[in-house]
Amino acid sequence: MALDQPGPRSSDVMARLTLSAMDRASGSPGFWGEPEVHRALLVSGLSVLVCSLARLRADLG
């Protein structure tokens, strides 16, 4: 993964996709009760965190 890539960062894209999917599905009854939703949010959040930490490390040297 190249850290000096032009365009949106992968963590930005993942965060936007997660929020968009949550927005679309949150109108469904029982949405928050599904274990898959919890897993997907955890994986997405961890992915954004890992990408952000990698960029922070690269910026700080």
N, C-alpha and C positions, 0 to 999 in steps of 0.2 A: 504494500500500500504506500503510494507516494504521498508524503505530507505536504508537498508544495504544489499540489494539483490545483489548476484554476477551476473556478466554478464553485458550486455549493459543496460544503464538506459532507462526508458520508454521515456524520452524526447529525447534522442539520436535516438531511434528507430523511433519516430514520425517525427523527423526532416528529417531523411534519407528517410522515406517513402514519405513524402511530396515532397522532392526534386526529388526523383525518378519519382513520378507521374507527376510532372510538366515537367520534362525532356521528358518523353514519349509523353505527350499530347501537348506540346508547338509547335510541328510541324503542328498541325491541324489549318486550317484557322479559324479565329474567336475565338481562344482559350481564349485570354485575355478579350474578350467582353462578355463572359458568366458570369452572376451573380453567378452561382454556384461555379465557380472557385474562385471568390473573397471571397465568404463565406467560402469555404473549406480552403483557405489560412489563413483567419482570425482565424478560429477555431483551425487549426493546430498550428499557431503561438501562440495563447493564451494558448493552451495546453502545448506547450513547455515552455512558460514563467512561467506558474503556477508550473509545475514540477521542473523547475530550481530554482524558488524561494523557494519551499519547501525544496529542497536539500541544498540550501544556508543557510536557517534558521537552518536546522538540523546541518550543519557543524559549524555554528557560536554559536550554543547552545541556 
